[in-house]
Amino acid sequence: MNSTIQVEPFVDANTVAAHLKTTRRQVLEMTRRGTIPGYPLGTGSSRRVWRYKLSEIDDCLTARGRKKSLEAAFCQHEISSKISIGSPRSSQKGKL
């Protein structure tokens, strides 16, 4: 039995930009901010050459979208549970 393992190739920022339908500059900025995963090549501190795996970028962006929607649902629940009905003075009428 001949089983071959397919290894996903690393791609450059131009390929990622075409995949995400954005610019190369935006891809590099998202990498520096940690929005998408990238692998730096070389040892330079200021300028780096980056390589990417498209499947990791897709997984990261999908997970990030799921996380934001869950956070939004949680925040909406927190806000709605703290909002009281009526004005603050309406609850004090019987106490005066």
N, C-alpha and C positions, 0 to 999 in steps of 0.2 A: 504494500500500500504506500503510495507516494503522497505524503501530505506536505503541502507547501504553506508556509505561514506568510500571509501578506502583511508587510510592514508599511505603515502609512508614511509617506515621505514628508520631510520638512519642506515648508514653502517659505518664500520671502514676503516682505510687507506688501509688495505690489499684488501678489496673488491673493492675499488676505483682503486687500482693498477692493479688488474686483469681486471677491466672494461676498463681502459685506456691502458692496455698492457704495463705497466711500472713497476717500483719498488716502494715499500712502501716508501723508503727514498725520491724518486723523488716527490711523492705525498705530503709528509710532507713539502718538500722544496717549492713546488708550493703554498701550503697553507700559509706558512710563508711569502712568497713574495706577496701574494694577487692575484695570478693568478687564483686560484680556490677558491670558497667559502667553508668555513668549520666552524664548531661550536665547540669551546673548552669546555671541561667538567672540572669541578673543578676550583680551585682558584690558582693553582701553576703559578708562573711567568716564570720560566725557562723551565720546562717540562710540556707539556699539552697533554691531551688525546683528540683527534679530532674525530668528527663524521660528516658525510656528507650525502647529498641527491643526488643521481645519476642524477635525472632530473635537479637539479640546476647546477651541474657541466657540463652536456651536453649543457644546455642553455647558460651558461657563455662562454664555449669554442666556441660554434657556433657563438655567438654574437661577440666575440673577432676576429674570423676569418673574419666575415663580415666587421667589423670595419677596420681591416688591409687592406682588399681589397679595401674598399672605400677610405682610406687614400692614398693608393698607386696610385689609379686612379686620385685623386685630385693632388697629388704631381707630377705625370707625366704630367698632364694638365698645372700646374704652370711652370714646367721646359720648356715644349714645347712652351708655350706662350712667354717666355722670350728669347728664342734663336733667334738671328738675322741671316738672310741669308747673306752669303758672309763674307769677312774679314772686320775688323773695318776700315781699310784704304780705302776700296773701296767706302765707303760713304763719305770720305773726299776728293776724287779726284777733284771734282768740286769746292770745297771751297778754294783750294790753289791758 
